[in-house]
């Protein structure tokens, strides 16, 4: 488990995190994945990169680019054919920073929160923010409400948005040039 004084980075990915030309906190932490741990317990996980292994922004961006490449390789393997760019592919467009201490301070009663190292092939820096149910007697709606509160807390805890276009996406630079990374929810930035 990562220590509270560490930081993690959330990769900002196109197209799933882009809303109206903006990558904001509302989309950056919205896609927790449902799964099960080794004990068969349900988990909700969000992928991040471990800051201690990413000492500067170039390393963060390299991790993000490798994350997108790995996602595309997995999608292509599942499809069994080359992916159409950019329609079917994932692209790294930057990162948000998040304090592990802020993650662990999220309001939780029915779910436990941890940040754990979970290296993937070629992505040794990969970690997961993991939510696990702690109260079996809780109703599904109560757990869902708490998960929503935790996500809102994580949104408010994101800092330091940094834009980036990977070398492998240089041919798409014009398309990505107007996508902005912000700390306000996307709805608020489109109204200004």
C-alpha positions as MATLAB code, in Angstrom:
seq = 'XXXXXXXXXXXXXXXXXXXXXXXXXXXXXXXXXXXXXXXXXXXXXXXXXXXXXXXXXXXXXXXXXXXXXXXXXXXXXXXXXXXXXXXXXXXXXXXXXXXXXXXXXXXXXXXXXXXXXXXXXXXXXXXXXXXXXXXXXXXXXXXXXXXXXXXXXXXXXXXXXXXXXXXXXXXXXXXXXXXXXXXXXXXXXXXX';
ca = [
       0.000    0.000    0.000;
       1.247    3.487   -0.840;
       2.000    5.925    1.987;
      -0.129    9.020    2.600;
       2.796   11.325    1.778;
       3.110    9.954   -1.774;
       1.491   11.282   -4.948;
      -0.065    9.540   -7.917;
      -0.870   10.737  -11.427;
      -4.086   10.151  -13.331;
      -3.616    9.914  -17.094;
      -6.044   12.046  -19.111;
      -7.193    9.921  -22.035;
      -8.992   10.748  -25.272;
     -11.796   10.095  -26.090;
     -13.312    8.792  -22.853;
     -12.363   11.758  -20.662;
     -13.178   14.536  -23.133;
     -16.464   16.404  -22.798;
     -17.117   19.459  -24.992;
     -13.402   19.911  -25.725;
     -12.446   19.780  -22.045;
     -10.820   17.209  -19.794;
     -12.003   18.054  -16.317;
     -12.172   16.316  -12.961;
     -15.714   15.110  -13.593;
     -14.473   12.718  -16.288;
     -10.943   12.130  -14.964;
     -12.037   10.026  -11.990;
     -15.433    8.785  -13.172;
     -14.414    5.430  -14.619;
     -13.803    3.102  -11.702;
     -13.751   -0.477  -12.999;
     -15.786   -3.186  -11.323;
     -13.879   -6.348  -10.517;
     -12.950   -8.873   -7.862;
      -9.847   -9.295   -5.739;
      -7.975  -12.541   -5.038;
     -10.443  -13.378   -2.250;
     -13.408  -12.988   -4.603;
     -14.543   -9.736   -3.003;
     -15.986   -7.035   -5.246;
     -13.680   -4.077   -5.887;
     -13.816   -0.794   -7.747;
     -10.454    0.303   -9.170;
      -9.067    3.435  -10.808;
      -5.680    3.307  -12.563;
      -2.963    5.787  -11.616;
       0.823    6.073  -11.856;
       3.057    6.115   -8.767;
       4.710    9.491   -8.342;
       7.839    8.210   -6.604;
       8.623    6.251   -9.793;
       7.756    9.260  -11.982;
      10.137   11.951  -10.649;
       9.504   14.567  -13.343;
       6.824   15.562  -15.852;
       8.649   13.876  -18.749;
       8.431   10.580  -16.840;
       4.740   11.166  -16.086;
       4.076   11.831  -19.779;
       6.091    8.781  -20.847;
       4.000    6.648  -18.466;
       0.799    8.147  -19.889;
       1.880    7.490  -23.481;
       2.805    3.888  -22.630;
      -0.561    3.491  -20.881;
      -2.416    4.569  -24.038;
      -0.281    2.307  -26.240;
      -0.988   -0.660  -23.934;
      -4.731    0.093  -24.000;
      -4.685    0.209  -27.794;
      -2.760   -3.064  -28.032;
      -5.325   -4.733  -25.761;
      -8.232   -3.335  -27.817;
      -6.597   -4.403  -31.087;
      -5.993   -7.899  -29.765;
      -9.636   -8.178  -28.676;
     -10.826   -6.898  -32.063;
      -8.453   -9.156  -33.982;
      -7.764   -6.401  -36.499;
      -6.044   -3.019  -36.657;
      -7.871   -0.143  -34.977;
      -9.016    2.942  -36.896;
      -7.216    6.095  -35.706;
      -8.460    8.111  -33.949;
     -11.977    6.682  -33.864;
     -11.165    3.430  -32.089;
      -7.942    4.351  -30.322;
      -7.027    5.827  -26.952;
      -4.663    8.806  -26.717;
      -2.854   10.306  -23.719;
      -3.405   14.071  -23.519;
      -1.940   14.890  -20.122;
      -2.185   14.206  -16.413;
      -3.621   15.285  -13.085;
      -1.771   14.945   -9.787;
      -3.413   13.495   -6.691;
      -2.088   13.202   -3.143;
      -2.423    9.696   -1.690;
      -3.260   11.377    1.630;
      -6.209   13.118   -0.036;
      -7.362    9.811   -1.519;
      -7.216    8.106    1.879;
      -9.099   11.035    3.482;
     -12.173   10.477    1.305;
     -15.373   10.040    3.331;
     -15.817    6.279    3.680;
     -17.872    4.193    6.058;
     -19.118    1.322    3.907;
     -16.089    1.114    1.612;
     -12.394    0.906    2.432;
      -9.980    2.953    0.325;
      -6.407    2.014   -0.520;
      -3.811    2.887   -3.129;
      -1.835   -0.197   -4.080;
       1.014   -0.893   -6.447;
      -0.219   -3.109   -9.275;
       2.450   -3.233  -11.996;
       1.339   -4.249  -15.462;
       3.474   -5.602  -18.282;
       5.698   -2.672  -19.289;
       4.050   -0.373  -16.730;
       5.920   -0.921  -13.466;
       4.650    2.443  -12.161;
       1.007    1.375  -12.414;
      -1.092    1.512   -9.240;
      -4.782    1.280   -8.447;
      -6.998    3.296   -6.183;
      -9.125    0.478   -4.763;
     -12.510    0.670   -3.096;
     -13.668   -2.469   -1.260;
     -16.981   -3.007    0.435;
     -16.597   -3.312    4.209;
     -20.233   -3.502    5.309;
     -22.074   -6.576    4.049;
     -25.347   -5.463    5.606;
     -25.389   -2.166    3.674;
     -27.931   -1.744    0.905;
     -26.677   -1.430   -2.663;
     -28.048    2.130   -2.837;
     -26.073    3.119    0.284;
     -22.833    1.763   -1.177;
     -23.553    3.489   -4.492;
     -24.197    6.806   -2.713;
     -20.932    6.497   -0.778;
     -18.988    5.642   -3.933;
     -20.429    8.788   -5.548;
     -19.288   10.864   -2.532;
     -15.794    9.366   -2.772;
     -15.628   10.208   -6.490;
     -16.717   13.787   -5.718;
     -13.958   13.990   -3.091;
     -11.370   12.708   -5.594;
     -12.546   15.239   -8.200;
     -12.000   18.065   -5.725;
      -8.565   16.659   -4.798;
      -7.093   16.667   -8.325;
      -4.331   19.222   -8.899;
      -1.742   20.342  -11.425;
      -3.312   19.535  -14.816;
      -0.582   19.229  -17.459;
      -1.316   18.850  -21.184;
       0.817   16.688  -23.468;
       0.724   15.178  -26.952;
       2.712   11.976  -27.408;
       5.225   11.688  -30.252;
       3.197    8.811  -31.683;
       0.207   11.195  -31.932;
       2.022   14.041  -33.707;
      -0.183   13.449  -36.762;
      -3.245   14.212  -34.574;
      -1.802   17.324  -32.898;
      -4.172   19.698  -34.712;
      -7.161   17.657  -33.583;
      -6.006   17.636  -29.938;
      -4.692   21.225  -29.826;
      -7.956   22.777  -28.630;
      -8.713   20.231  -25.903;
      -8.187   21.922  -22.547;
      -7.392   20.373  -19.174;
      -9.073   22.151  -16.257;
      -9.798   21.715  -12.570;
     -13.423   22.883  -12.907;
     -16.132   20.460  -14.042;
     -16.618   20.574  -17.828;
     -20.138   22.030  -17.523;
     -18.767   25.070  -15.645;
     -16.016   25.736  -18.207;
     -18.448   25.711  -21.154;
     -20.639   28.329  -19.432;
     -17.809   30.841  -18.926;
];
